[in-house]
Amino acid sequence: MTSETDLATSLEPSNPLAAARAEIDALDDALHDLVMQRAEVVARLAASRAKAGSPSPLRPGREAMILRRLLARHQGPLPPTALVRLWREILASSSAQQGGFTVAVYARSPDLDRLAREHFGSLTPLRSLPTASRALSAVAAGEAQVAVLPLPEEGEAPEDAWWMSLDSPRLQVIARLPFLATGPDSLPEALAIAPGAPDPSGADRSLLRIEAMGERSRAQLTGALTAAGLAPRLLQLRRDGGLLRALAEVDGVLEAGDPRLAALPVDRALPLGFYAVPERGVIG
Ligand SMILES: O=C(O)C(=O)C[C@]1(C(=O)O)C=C[C@@H](O)C=C1
């Protein structure tokens, strides 16, 4: 069917195309009403003092709870990835409504830009910076509110191992991107870093930096963490002269002052923040 016949037949009232389009128009109006209504509620929230004094409008834990709830009730032909993309745009514009934010991305690969865009929305200003430390400095200086950095990998170049010098608790990991990944194609992943602590989502994982002088094997560190109730899901080690630095990922929320940290036989144990456990969709 050409577009002219398409248009002509759609004008006939008994035509199925016209009927479907009339239905779509009514649904679009209903969706639009709800989106406008949602923005009104966010405006009310922003005007109230409920979030006064916090450095950023972003509540990544709350966002993860919203997305998990919607994914759990999701049905029908719309792919879950499309559902998440729609809501990421809604959530980003909702944060923008509350003051807005700029994202500093370490421009190591176009994937990081893409992950930042998909997570923080297509209208959010992105600044691509040549190093991880420049992206973190932009956040520390208030020129950006979030940094998007690559997920740490063992053995990466020292200048890429940004976690070694992350100034926590001033800056902390707040999110892991993408929130929904449906297959190996969605790799690589990234972490988002922002001022202050994230909000828990009910299913979180924490990052912990450990520093120890002298020799410790991976098995010894794993044993010490496990004995303290912090069994690591992942443990990355870096040796620098006599100093051993380790990055541990543990289940749950781990914050400064947690009594489990006091039990660790290391020189320093610094929580670096936490993030909502991402959803891993069915590969199909
Ligand atoms: O719940 C909040 O604190 C909000 O600001 C609302 C809202 C939303 O649109 O649902 C917006 C931004 C936050 O990152 C989380 C949730």
The ligand as an SDF file (V2000), in Angstrom:
LIG
                    3D

 16 16  0  0  0  0  0  0  0  0999 V2000
   11.6840    9.9160   44.1150 O   0  0  0  0  0  0  0  0  0  0  0  0
   12.3870   10.9310   43.9480 C   0  0  0  0  0  0  0  0  0  0  0  0
   13.1830   11.3480   44.8130 O   0  0  0  0  0  0  0  0  0  0  0  0
   12.3030   11.6840   42.6930 C   0  0  0  0  0  0  0  0  0  0  0  0
   12.9860   12.6630   42.5330 O   0  0  0  0  0  0  0  0  0  0  0  0
   11.4150   11.1940   41.6010 C   0  0  0  0  0  0  0  0  0  0  0  0
   12.1820   10.3960   40.5620 C   0  0  0  0  0  0  0  0  0  0  0  0
   11.0830    9.8800   39.5710 C   0  0  0  0  0  0  0  0  0  0  0  0
   10.8750   10.5260   38.5520 O   0  0  0  0  0  0  0  0  0  0  0  0
   10.4670    8.8650   39.8870 O   0  0  0  0  0  0  0  0  0  0  0  0
   13.1520   11.2620   39.8610 C   0  0  0  0  0  0  0  0  0  0  0  0
   14.5010   11.2230   40.0480 C   0  0  0  0  0  0  0  0  0  0  0  0
   15.1260   10.3310   41.0010 C   0  0  0  0  0  0  0  0  0  0  0  0
   16.3570    9.8620   40.5600 O   0  0  0  0  0  0  0  0  0  0  0  0
   14.2400    9.2350   41.4140 C   0  0  0  0  0  0  0  0  0  0  0  0
   12.8830    9.2600   41.1930 C   0  0  0  0  0  0  0  0  0  0  0  0
  1  2  2  0
  2  3  1  0
  2  4  1  0
  4  5  2  0
  4  6  1  0
  6  7  1  0
  7  8  1  0
  7 11  1  0
  7 16  1  0
  8  9  2  0
  8 10  1  0
 11 12  2  0
 12 13  1  0
 13 14  1  0
 13 15  1  0
 15 16  2  0
M  END
$$$$
